[in-house]
Amino acid sequence: MGEIERQLAERVRAACVQAALDAYEDAGLSGLCAEGRWEYTIGVLRRLDLEPLLAACAPEESGPEGRRPEGG
């Protein structure tokens, strides 16, 4: 696994853990029981938007020697 892939995997893991912790706590504050909190958390994880994480790790398009192509 390359460094970029490793960074992406770590960001995805961290985002999932944080989303799960936040969702579980929010569900508890809403009065859901343990089972309901878990179901809510799984739903949040299924809807988690990963696009910002992918964009943050995407290498910039560049031409030779790291320069952007002309006209692009």
SULJO-V755748 format. One record per residue. RES is the residue in one letter. PHI is phi in whole degrees, -180 to 180 (none if undefined). Layout:
res: (RES & RES)
phi: (PHI & PHI)
This chain:
res: (M & G & E & I & E & R & Q & L & A & E & R & V & R & A & A & C & V & Q & A & A & L & D & A & Y & E & D & A & G & L & S & G & L & C & A & E & G & R & W & E & Y & T & I & G & V & L & R & R & L & D & L & E & P & L & L & A & A & C & A & P & E & E & S & G & P & E & G & R & R & P & E & G & G)
phi: (none & -78 & -65 & -65 & -64 & -64 & -62 & -63 & -61 & -66 & -66 & -64 & -60 & -62 & -65 & -66 & -63 & -65 & -62 & -66 & -62 & -63 & -65 & -62 & -68 & -59 & -65 & -65 & -67 & -82 & 93 & -74 & -73 & -57 & -65 & -65 & -62 & -64 & -61 & -62 & -61 & -62 & -61 & -63 & -63 & -66 & -98 & -59 & -79 & -95 & -55 & -60 & -68 & -66 & -65 & -68 & -101 & -72 & -69 & -68 & -71 & -146 & -91 & -59 & 59 & 78 & -89 & -70 & -63 & -64 & 74 & -129)
